[in-house]
Amino acid sequence: MTRKVIVLGTGGAGLTAAIAAHDCGADVTVFEKHDQIGGTTAWSGGMIWVPNNRHEQHLGVDDSREKALTYLMSLSHGLIDQGMAEAFLDAGPAMVEYLEDAPGPVQFRPIPEFPDYHAEHPGGMPGGGRSLDCPLYPFDELGPWSERVTRSPYYPDPRYSIFDSSIGQAIPQPVAPDELDRRGQRDERGSGQALIGRLLKACLERGIEPQTGCRAQRLIQRDGRVCAVEIERDGETFIAEADAVILATGGFEWDEELKRAFIRGPLTHPVSIPTNTGDGLKMAMRIGAKLGNMREAWWMPVHEVPREDVSTGVVLVAGSRALPRSIMVNRKGRRFVNEAANYNAFGAAFHEQDVSAFDYANLPCWMIFDRGYVDQYGFGMMGGVPGAEPPQWVMRADSLAGLAQRLDIPAEALEATIGHWNGMVAAGRDSDFHRGEAAHDIWWGDPAHRDSPAATLGPLDRGPFYAVEIKSGALGTKGGPQTDRNARVLDVDGAPIAGLYAAGNVMASAMGMTYGGPGGTIAPGMVFGFVAARHAAGQPFFAEEQQ
């Protein structure tokens, strides 16, 4: 008998699940809350982090399951379930091979030399190989669906890919105007647009058309098994019956009450799609799901900008932090972090408590940079032209004392901090926070100094001096119902809830508090979407006795 599978959500996790369930013989229906599809995946750089993938051999990379497991567990802090990490590592390469070999346009390519985010840890890969992205995809192949994919506010020109942006670094490599024009002829898009476009096309070729504007509200059980979903559309509700339901609804970062209840520190500026309000989490909680990893998020520092510049009102502060001639200071005018650290690890600096003041020690904080930074790199976080004056809303002053006054921080402390920093730069080593000692720091810095800490170390000695306030943002939350290795949701006693699965940011992440490397958010979602679909359709990836 053909099984009916409902997938809730159309990000990377949901669309992967839909394709895999169909190919295992299921009758698949996909519901999407938003009026467009793609979720936060469509807004992203579109990379996936899959250790031991088959593309690594083309790069001559020496990787293995054992090496990757050693790496992940070295980052665990006791929060990674080894069985779930092993499931991710076992199913990840299979998911990549399946999507590439199945009918449809899904293809990946390796990103040469892009290091893991903690590459110096045991099993880490300083030379890269684990991160993949999709080649540009012509959206004219989607017909009318091409305008139903949500556009990224952070990658406003979809003709670019991660490859064009110097593999995600702060200094984009130029693309010839005639090449951009060529890409525009068929609406070729890169990054997350390419990934979602390819997955969507594979769905459409299978007769799977996502139903948008459909918000799942409640799971319905019969004899202890999830058998249907209550859906709201245009103010009316209907019941969609199924043999299995796969939650792929994203996190809860846009629900203030849920954040207050669960998240470990300030998350004031989510940068995901605003429909991520915890719908899947709430539905699973109502029927007794066991929760896990609830305090964690995929942290991302951000800066507020006028909405006429960026529709979300924020920009991601990633590679711009790693460039020379910039540092970060807190309200005491002191450095408090390796500014070039990966954005997820960086987020922990915002949770540090000043127990005497009973306040967060490093909020508010500012990124400080000088005229030399502007002349060489432009206003990095906005992709400005080198030498062009930053926007008027950027704080500035001719002297450090003047800038400190504008920021209401101690001038003596700021001057001392930058004097100390300049001395360490001259010595070629950040002895305070070790900036420039990790492969990640150097990769995201100035490519003219790729083999040296000079890629990220540079003095602040040319006025005027500039400052932008940095806020605590996140790409999404990463806690939710716990699952077994086949992505079945578990109840509070640890038993599977029949007919219910979870993948992506709605589930308790197999990554714990860490972020393995570029693409570390999307990959687990797609991998467990693939695994969930196989089990839901009656062809489990992991045998039952392995549970």
C-alpha positions in Angstrom: 0.0 0.0 0.0 1.3 3.5 -0.9 2.1 5.5 2.2 1.0 9.1 2.4 3.7 11.5 3.7 3.1 15.1 4.6 6.1 17.4 4.7 5.8 20.7 6.6 8.2 23.3 5.3 10.1 24.1 2.1 13.6 24.8 3.2 16.5 22.5 2.4 15.3 19.9 4.9 11.7 19.9 3.7 12.4 19.7 0.0 15.0 17.0 0.4 12.5 15.0 2.5 9.9 15.4 -0.2 12.1 14.2 -3.0 13.4 11.2 -1.0 10.0 10.1 0.2 8.6 10.2 -3.3 11.5 8.2 -4.7 10.8 5.6 -2.0 7.3 5.2 -3.3 5.3 7.5 -1.1 2.5 9.9 -2.0 3.9 13.2 -0.9 2.2 16.5 0.0 4.2 19.6 1.0 2.7 22.5 3.0 4.4 25.8 3.5 3.3 28.5 5.9 4.8 31.4 3.9 3.4 32.6 0.6 6.8 31.9 -1.0 9.0 28.9 -0.6 12.6 28.2 0.3 12.7 29.3 4.0 16.0 30.6 5.4 17.9 28.2 3.1 17.0 30.4 0.2 18.4 33.4 2.1 21.7 31.7 2.8 25.0 31.1 1.1 23.7 27.7 0.2 26.6 25.6 1.4 26.4 22.2 3.1 29.0 20.7 5.4 29.3 17.0 4.8 32.4 15.2 5.9 33.8 12.3 3.9 31.8 13.3 0.9 32.7 11.9 -2.5 33.9 15.2 -3.9 36.8 15.2 -1.5 38.7 12.6 -3.5 38.8 15.1 -6.5 40.6 17.6 -4.2 43.0 15.0 -2.9 41.6 15.4 0.6 42.3 12.8 3.2 39.1 12.5 5.2 37.3 9.7 7.0 34.3 9.0 9.2 36.6 8.5 12.2 38.4 11.8 11.7 35.1 13.7 11.4 33.6 12.0 14.5 36.8 12.8 16.5 36.4 16.4 15.3 32.7 16.8 16.3 33.1 15.1 19.6 36.1 17.4 20.4 33.7 20.3 20.1 30.9 18.7 22.1 31.1 20.2 25.6 29.0 17.2 26.5 26.0 18.4 24.4 26.5 16.2 21.3 24.8 12.8 21.4 27.5 10.6 19.8 24.9 8.3 18.2 23.2 11.2 16.4 26.6 12.5 15.3 27.4 9.1 13.9 24.0 9.0 12.1 24.8 12.4 10.5 28.2 11.2 9.4 26.9 7.9 8.0 23.9 9.4 6.1 25.6 12.6 4.9 27.7 11.2 2.1 24.7 8.9 1.1 22.4 12.0 0.9 24.8 13.8 -1.4 25.2 10.8 -3.7 21.5 10.2 -3.7 20.5 13.7 -4.7 23.2 13.9 -7.4 22.4 10.5 -8.9 18.6 10.8 -8.7 16.7 12.4 -11.6 16.8 16.2 -11.5 19.3 19.0 -11.5 20.7 18.7 -7.9 24.5 18.8 -8.2 27.2 19.9 -5.7 30.8 21.1 -6.1 33.6 21.2 -3.5 34.9 24.5 -2.2 38.7 24.2 -2.3 40.7 25.0 0.8 37.7 26.4 2.8 38.7 25.3 6.4 36.5 23.9 9.1 35.5 26.5 11.6 37.6 24.9 14.4 40.2 23.3 12.1 42.9 23.1 14.7 40.8 20.7 16.8 41.5 16.9 16.5 40.1 15.7 13.2 39.6 19.2 11.8 40.4 20.1 8.2 42.5 23.2 7.8 42.7 22.6 4.1 38.9 22.2 3.6 37.0 19.7 1.5 33.9 19.1 3.7 32.0 22.1 2.4 30.0 21.9 -0.8 27.7 24.3 -2.7 25.6 24.1 -5.9 26.6 25.6 -9.2 24.6 28.5 -10.6 21.1 27.4 -11.6 19.0 29.0 -14.4 15.7 29.9 -12.8 14.0 30.1 -16.2 13.7 26.3 -15.9 11.2 26.8 -13.1 8.7 28.8 -15.2 6.2 30.6 -13.0 7.7 29.0 -9.9 10.8 31.2 -10.4 9.1 34.1 -8.7 7.8 32.0 -5.8 11.2 31.4 -4.2 11.8 33.9 -1.5 14.7 36.3 -2.3 17.6 36.8 0.0 18.0 40.3 1.6 21.7 39.4 2.4 22.7 38.4 -1.1 20.7 41.0 -3.1 22.2 40.1 -6.5 21.3 36.4 -7.0 23.7 36.2 -10.0 26.6 35.8 -7.6 27.6 32.5 -5.9 29.8 31.7 -2.9 32.6 31.0 -5.4 32.4 34.6 -6.8 32.6 36.0 -3.3 36.1 34.7 -2.8 34.4 31.6 -1.2 32.6 33.7 1.3 35.4 36.0 2.4 35.0 39.7 3.2 36.6 40.8 -0.1 34.6 39.8 -3.2 36.4 38.8 -6.3 35.1 40.8 -9.4 32.9 39.1 -11.9 33.2 40.5 -15.4 30.1 42.6 -16.5 29.6 40.5 -19.6 29.6 37.3 -17.5 27.0 38.9 -15.2 24.9 39.8 -18.2 25.2 36.3 -19.5 23.9 34.9 -16.2 21.0 37.3 -16.3 19.8 36.1 -19.6 18.5 32.9 -18.0 18.1 34.2 -14.5 21.0 32.1 -13.2 21.2 32.3 -9.5 23.8 31.1 -6.9 24.1 30.5 -3.2 20.9 29.4 -1.4 18.9 30.4 -4.4 20.7 27.7 -6.5 20.2 25.1 -3.8 16.5 25.7 -3.4 16.0 26.2 -7.1 17.5 22.8 -7.9 15.6 21.0 -5.1 12.3 22.7 -6.2 12.8 21.6 -9.8 13.4 18.0 -8.6 10.1 18.2 -6.7 8.2 19.7 -9.6 9.5 17.0 -11.9 8.0 14.4 -9.5 4.7 16.2 -9.5 5.2 17.6 -6.0 3.9 21.2 -6.0 4.2 22.9 -2.6 1.0 24.3 -1.2 1.8 27.8 0.1 0.0 29.9 2.6 -0.8 26.8 4.7 0.0 27.0 8.4 0.1 23.7 10.3 -1.5 24.2 13.7 -2.0 20.8 15.3 -1.0 17.2 14.9 -3.8 14.6 15.2 -3.3 11.2 16.6 -5.3 8.0 16.4 -4.3 5.0 18.7 -1.1 6.8 19.6 0.0 7.4 16.0 0.1 10.7 14.2 -2.3 10.4 11.4 -3.2 13.9 10.2 -2.4 17.6 10.5 -4.8 20.5 11.1 -4.0 23.2 8.5 -5.1 26.8 8.4 -5.4 28.5 5.0 -7.0 31.9 4.3 -8.7 31.9 7.7 -10.2 28.4 7.3 -9.0 25.1 8.6 -8.9 21.7 7.1 -7.6 18.3 8.0 -4.8 16.6 5.9 -4.5 12.9 6.6 -1.3 11.0 6.3 0.6 7.9 7.4 3.6 10.1 8.5 4.3 13.7 9.1 7.8 15.2 8.7 8.3 18.5 10.6 10.7 20.8 8.8 9.2 24.1 9.9 12.3 25.9 11.1 13.2 27.2 14.6 11.4 29.5 17.1 13.7 32.6 16.9 10.8 34.9 16.0 8.7 34.0 19.0 9.6 36.2 22.0 7.9 34.0 24.6 9.7 30.9 23.4 13.1 32.7 23.3 12.5 34.0 26.8 11.7 30.5 28.0 14.6 28.6 26.4 17.5 30.6 24.9 20.6 30.9 27.1 21.4 34.5 26.3 20.3 37.6 24.3 19.0 36.9 20.8 17.6 40.3 19.8 18.1 40.2 16.1 17.2 37.0 14.3 18.2 37.1 10.6 16.1 34.2 9.4 12.8 34.3 7.6 10.2 35.7 10.0 7.8 32.8 9.7 10.0 30.8 12.0 7.8 31.2 15.1 8.1 27.7 16.6 5.0 26.1 15.0 6.6 22.6 14.7 8.0 22.9 18.3 4.6 23.7 19.7 2.8 20.9 17.8 5.4 18.4 19.0 5.2 19.6 22.6 1.4 19.2 22.6 1.7 15.5 22.0 4.4 14.9 24.5 7.7 15.2 22.6 11.0 15.1 24.5 12.9 18.3 23.9 16.7 18.8 23.6 19.3 21.5 22.9 16.8 24.2 23.6 19.2 26.9 24.8 21.2 26.9 21.6 21.1 28.9 18.4 23.2 29.4 15.3 24.7 32.6 16.5 25.5 35.5 14.1 26.6 39.1 15.1 24.7 41.7 13.1 24.5 45.5 12.7 21.4 47.5 12.3 21.1 49.5 9.1 18.3 51.6 7.6 15.6 49.4 6.0 15.8 51.3 2.8 19.3 49.9 2.5 18.4 46.3 3.6 14.8 45.2 3.9 15.4 43.3 7.2 17.1 46.3 8.8 20.3 44.3 9.6 23.4 43.1 7.9 25.5 40.1 8.8 28.8 40.9 10.4 30.9 38.0 9.3 34.1 38.4 7.2 34.3 42.2 7.8 35.3 41.4 11.4 38.4 39.5 10.2 39.9 42.2 8.1 43.0 44.1 9.3 42.7 47.6 10.9 39.5 46.7 12.9 38.8 45.5 16.5 35.8 45.1 18.8 35.4 46.8 22.1 32.8 46.7 24.9 31.4 49.6 26.9 34.6 49.7 29.0 36.5 50.4 25.8 38.3 47.0 26.0 38.7 44.2 23.6 36.9 41.0 24.7 37.2 38.5 21.9 39.0 37.2 18.9 37.2 39.3 16.3 37.9 36.9 13.5 36.4 33.8 15.2 33.6 32.1 13.4 30.3 33.8 13.9 28.6 31.0 15.9 31.5 30.8 18.4 31.6 34.6 18.5 28.1 34.7 19.7 29.1 33.2 23.1 31.0 36.4 23.9 27.6 38.1 24.2 26.5 35.8 26.9 29.3 36.5 29.3 28.1 37.9 32.6 29.5 40.8 34.6 28.4 39.4 38.0 29.1 42.6 39.9 27.0 44.7 37.6 24.5 41.9 37.0 24.6 42.6 33.3 26.0 41.3 30.1 29.7 42.2 30.1 30.0 42.8 26.3 26.8 44.4 25.3 26.6 47.0 24.0 29.8 46.7 21.9 31.2 48.2 18.8 33.4 47.4 15.8 36.0 50.1 15.5 37.9 50.6 12.2 40.0 53.4 10.7 40.5 55.3 7.5 43.1 52.7 6.3 40.4 50.0 6.6 38.0 52.1 4.5 40.6 52.9 1.9 41.7 49.3 1.5 38.4 47.4 1.9 35.5 49.9 1.8 32.7 49.7 4.3 33.1 45.9 4.4 29.8 44.8 5.9 27.9 46.7 3.2 30.1 45.7 0.3 31.3 49.3 -0.3 33.8 50.4 -2.8 37.4 50.8 -1.3 38.0 54.5 -0.5 34.3 55.5 -0.6 33.1 57.3 2.5 30.9 55.1 4.8 27.2 56.0 5.1 26.3 59.0 7.2 24.8 56.8 9.9 28.2 55.3 10.7 29.7 56.8 13.9 33.0 58.7 13.2 35.4 61.2 14.7 38.8 62.6 13.8 40.4 61.2 17.0 39.9 58.2 19.2 39.0 60.4 22.1 36.3 62.1 20.0 35.0 58.7 19.0 34.9 57.5 22.6 32.9 60.5 23.5 30.3 59.8 20.8 30.1 56.2 22.0 30.0 57.1 25.7 32.9 54.9 26.6 36.1 55.9 28.5 38.5 57.7 26.2 41.6 56.7 28.1 40.5 53.0 28.0 39.9 53.1 24.2 43.2 54.8 23.5 45.0 52.3 25.7 43.3 49.4 24.1 44.2 50.5 20.6 47.7 51.4 21.6 48.1 47.9 23.0 46.6 46.4 19.9 48.9 48.3 17.6 51.8 47.1 19.6 50.8 43.5 19.2 50.3 44.0 15.5 53.8 45.3 15.3 55.0 42.2 17.1 53.0 40.0 14.7 50.9 38.2 17.4 47.7 38.8 19.2 48.8 37.5 22.6 45.4 38.4 24.2 43.0 36.4 22.0 45.2 34.7 19.4 43.5 36.3 16.4 45.2 35.1 13.3 46.5 31.8 14.6 43.6 29.7 13.2 43.1 28.7 9.6 39.6 30.2 9.8 40.9 33.6 10.8 43.4 33.8 8.0 40.9 32.5 5.4 38.4 35.2 6.1 41.0 38.0 6.2 42.9 39.8 3.5 43.8 37.2 0.7 46.9 39.2 -0.1 48.3 37.8 3.1 46.8 34.3 2.9 49.8 32.6 4.6 50.3 35.0 7.5 48.5 36.4 10.5 48.8 39.7 8.6 45.7 38.6 6.9 43.7 39.7 9.9 46.2 41.8 12.0 46.5 45.5 11.2 47.0 48.7 13.1 44.4 51.4 13.8 46.4 54.5 13.3 44.8 56.7 10.6 41.9 59.0 11.4 39.1 59.5 11.0 38.0 56.5 13.1 34.7 54.8 12.7 32.4 52.6 14.8 29.2 50.5 14.3 27.3 48.9 17.1 27.1 45.1 16.9 24.0 43.2 18.1 23.4 39.5 19.1 21.7 37.8 16.2 21.2 34.3 15.0 20.6 32.4 11.8 18.0 30.3 13.7 17.5 28.3 16.8 18.7 24.7 17.1 16.6 23.1 19.8 13.4 21.1 19.5 12.0 17.6 19.8 14.6 14.9 20.2 14.8 12.2 17.6 16.4 8.9 17.1 18.8 8.2 14.2 16.0 7.6 11.8 14.7 11.1 12.7 11.6 9.8 14.5 10.4 12.2 17.2 10.7 10.7 20.7 8.3 11.1 23.6 9.2 12.1 27.1 10.0 8.5 27.9 12.4 8.1 24.9 10.0 6.0 22.8 9.3 7.0 19.1 6.0 8.8 18.5 4.6 6.7 15.7 4.2 8.6 12.4 6.1 11.8 13.4 9.6 12.9 12.2 11.6 16.1 12.4 14.5 17.6 10.5 16.3 20.9 10.3 16.1 23.6 12.9 12.8 22.3 14.3 14.6 19.3 15.8 17.1 19.0 18.6 20.3 19.6 16.6 22.8 16.7 16.3 25.5 19.5 16.4 24.9 20.5 20.1 26.3 24.0 20.6 28.8 23.8 17.8 29.1 24.6 14.1 31.4 22.3 12.3 32.2 24.3 9.2 30.7 26.3 6.3 27.3 24.8 5.6 27.0 23.3 9.1 23.4 24.5 9.5 21.8 23.3 6.2 23.6 20.0 6.0 22.1 18.4 9.1 18.6 19.5 8.0 19.0 17.9 4.6 20.6 14.8 6.0 17.9 14.1 8.6 15.2 15.1 6.0 16.6 12.4 3.8 16.7 9.9 6.7 13.2 10.8 7.9 11.8 10.4 4.4 13.3 7.0 3.9 11.8 5.7 7.2 8.5 7.4 6.7 8.2 5.8 3.2 9.0 2.3 4.5 12.6 2.1 3.4 14.7 3.1 6.5 18.3 4.1 6.1 19.1 2.7 9.5 17.8 -0.8 10.3 15.5 -0.9 13.3 17.9 -3.0 15.4 20.4 -0.2 15.2 18.1 2.2 17.1 
